[in-house]
Amino acid sequence: MNKSIFYHAGCPVCISAEHDIINLVGSENVEIVNIGENQSRIQEAESAGVESVPALLTPNGNILHINFGASLIDVKS
């Protein structure tokens, strides 16, 4: 993996964080995944260690949980 992946659920907190992440690292360096719209990616996020969104998965596998918006359990419901 050479890009970061930013997982979010589409809430206002997540959208604000998405804009900040893109401004910080550049859109070419991050894949944006809205798991509220694309629930098929929830299992991928969980397997990577994401527990809540918004969260950034770095290229070396670290998870950075950002300003708690929703747990993955809530998103799956």
Secondary structure, 3 states (H helix, E strand, C coil): CCCEEEEECCCHHHHHHHHHHHHHHCHHHEEEEECCCCHHHHHHHHHHCCCEEEEEECCCCCEEEEEEEEEHHHHHC
